Amino acid sequence: MDENGFMQPQTACINCDALKSCLQSALSKQGIIGSRSKQSMAVAKMTGFLKRWSDQKLRSSGMAEK
């Protein structure tokens, strides 16, 4: 942890290709963040896509909320 309370990666880890997944794993093991399954990430991406698509359709039909 740094002086602001943020977890920082080791200097040797900065250029590692597995940095993000490694940090997520470490934070998950400590209970700081919840682990997300690949299925939940796919669902989140699809939900975001459908929301943007729906908003675009509403705007184009003139039915968007003001």
MARNU-571510 format. One line per 10 residues: their letters; for each residue x, y, z of C-alpha. Coordinates in steps of 0.2 Angstrom, whole numbers, plus 2048, in hexadecimal, padded with zeros to 3 digits. Each point is the difference from the previous one (the first is absolute). Layout:
A = X:Y:Z | ...
***
This chain:
MDENGFMQPQ = 800:800:800 | 806:811:7FC | 7FE:810:80B | 7EE:803:7F9 | 7FB:7EE:804 | 801:7F9:7EF | 807:7EF:7FC | 80F:802:7F3 | 808:7F2:7F6 | 812:7FC:803
TACINCDALK = 80C:809:7F4 | 805:7EF:7F8 | 7EE:7FD:7FC | 7FC:810:7F7 | 805:7F9:7EE | 7F8:7EF:803 | 7F2:7FA:7F4 | 7F7:7F8:80F | 800:810:80B | 7ED:803:800
SCLQSALSKQ = 7FB:7EE:803 | 80D:7FE:80D | 7FB:80F:809 | 7ED:7FB:7FF | 804:7EF:807 | 80A:807:80E | 7F2:80D:805 | 7F3:7F2:7FE | 80A:7F5:80C | 801:80E:80D
GIIGSRSKQS = 7ED:803:7FE | 802:811:7FA | 7F7:7FD:7F0 | 7F4:7F3:7FB | 805:7F3:7F2 | 7F7:802:7F0 | 7FD:7F1:7F5 | 802:801:7ED | 7EE:7FD:7FE | 7FB:80F:80B
MAVAKMTGFL = 80C:80B:7F6 | 7F8:7FA:7F0 | 7EF:804:807 | 805:811:805 | 807:804:7EF | 7F0:7FA:7F8 | 7F6:80A:80C | 80A:80F:7FC | 7FE:7FD:7ED | 7ED:7FE:801
KRWSDQKLRS = 7FE:80F:80B | 80A:80B:7F4 | 7F6:7F9:7F1 | 7F0:803:809 | 805:812:804 | 805:803:7EE | 7EF:7F9:7F9 | 7F6:80B:80C | 80A:80F:7FB | 7FE:7FD:7EE
SGMAEK = 7ED:7FD:802 | 7FF:810:80A | 7F9:7F7:810 | 810:803:80B | 7FD:807:811 | 805:812:802
***
